[in-house]
Amino acid sequence: TTRGSFLLDSGLPNCSLLPNTNAPDQVVFLSHIHSDHAGGLSGPLGQQAPVVMSEVTFAILKETGRLRSIRQPLVISAKSGWIRIGQDIEIKAVPVPHMPGAIGFMFRDGDRALIYTGDISLASNRHDFIPDLARHVDDIERPASTLLLDATMAGRNLGSSTVSLAEQVISASN
């Protein structure tokens, strides 16, 4: 952003991701509690900046004792709508199909927008998230938008799906 940076998830525990001393992240946005997304908060990163998460993620981290490593946890609800943070940015949390408490984040400023889903399964035998995702894109109301889908588990034998996430998004947008 024009005033600093923010971090989307924190990565694995004991990874080399450390607080950026040149341009410290102002906020960490946590999509869910899996260690490849929240594990890095157990180190110095969790003490650096406020960490925004869902109510369910907060409750799970508290119950498991992992909340103690986070200096300033902030809870956001997918029912809250758009919330202004700072002077330039609005955020909105949206539920995503991955695990209980998993949320994605939508960000917008005056010129551009970003949707970050965290881990996601766009469609399965039980759900179809594509219409919801299209609605979220429409809700951004900005011509310059980026959709950032986390597909680290897509296409892996033990992952959530063997479907190509990129092909699924492209075919859904046609």
N, C-alpha and C positions, 0 to 999 in steps of 0.2 A: 504494500500500500504506500501511499505518499508519506505516511507517518511512521512506518515500521513494518514488521512482518508478523505473520501468525503461522502456526504449525498445524497441519492436518495429521492427527495421530502421532504417536511417539516412537513407533518401531519396537523392535525386540529388546528384552532386557540385556544389559551388559553390551549393547552395541556401541559403536563409536559416535553415536549422535550425542553431542554435548551442547549445552547452551551456547549460542552464538554471542560472543562478547562484543563483536563489532556492530552488529545490528540485532539486538536481542528480540526474540519473539515476544510480542505483547500478550498473546493468548494462545493456548493449545486447545484445539477442538478434537475431542475424543469420540470416535464413532461407535466403539463398543469395547468390551473388556478383553478380548482375545489377546494373548501376549504379543503377537506380531503387530498389534495396534496400540496397546497400552503398556507393554512391558518396559519401555524406556522411561516411564514415569517413576520407576523405582529408584532411579539415579538422580543426579543433580537437576535433570530437566524438570522433574516434578516440583521442585522447589523454586524454579525460575519465574513462572508466570501462572496466572489463573488457568484452570483447566475446565472447559465447558463440556458437559455430558448430560445424558438423559437421566430421568429419575430412576429407572431400573438399573442403569450402569452404576449410578451413585450408591444405590442400595446393595448391589452385589459387591462393589469395592469395599464398602463399609463392613459388610458381613464377613468378608474374607480377610479383613485387616489391611488390605492394600490401600485404603484411603489415607492412612497415616503418612504415606510418602508424598502426598499432594498437599502443598502449602495452602492453596486457595481453590477448593472445588466449587464450581458454579453449576447449578442444575438448570436445564432448559427443557421446556415441554414442546412436543410437536404440535400442541394445541395453541401455543402462544402467538402464532402469526409472526409478522415481521417485527424485529426488535432493532433499534438503532444502537450501535456501539461506537463510541467516539463521534467525531464530527462527520466522517465520510462514509461509513459502512453500515448497512443493514444486514442482519442475519435472520435466517429462519431454519428451524430444525424440522426435518421430515422423517417419518418412520420408514425404514427400509427392510425388506425381507432378507434376514440373515440369521438372527438369533434374538431372543428377548432383549429389549432395550436398545437394539441397534438403531442408530439414526444417521441420516445424512445431513449435510449443511448446505444451505443456499446463501450466497453472499452477493451483494450488489452495492455499487457506488453510483455515482452520477454517469459513468461512462461504460462500465463493463460489469459482467456478472460471472459467477462460478457456481457450479453445482458439484459437490463432492459427496459420493454415496457411501464411502467405505466399502467393505465387502458387500457384494450384492449378487443375488440370483434374480435375473430379470423375469424368467418364466420357468415354471415347473408344472408338474401334474396338479399341484395344489393351488397355485396362484399365477397371476399374470400382472407383473408390476409395470409393464410397458405403458399402459394408459395413465397410470399415476405419474410415471416419470415424464411423460409428455405434458401432463397438466402442470407439473413443477417447472418445466422449461417455459411454458406459456406464462406462468406466474412471475417469472423473472422480469419481464417487460423491459429488456435491454437488448439492443441490436448486437452488441459484441458480447457473446456468452461462450463459456467453456464448460463442457460436461466432463468431469473427471470421475471415471468409474474404476474402482479397484478390482482388478481381475486376477489377483495373485493365485487364486485357487481354481480358476477356470481352466478347463482343458487338462487338468491333472487327474490321474486315475483315482486318487483319494480325495480329490477336491469336490466342491459342491456340484459341479456340472462338467460334462465333457464337451459342452457346446462352446463354440467360439463366440466370446462376448462381443467382439468387434462386428462379426457378421450379424449377430442378433440385433445389435443397435442399428446397423445400416439398413437391414431389411425392415425393421420397425419404423424407420423414418421415411420410408418410401411410400 
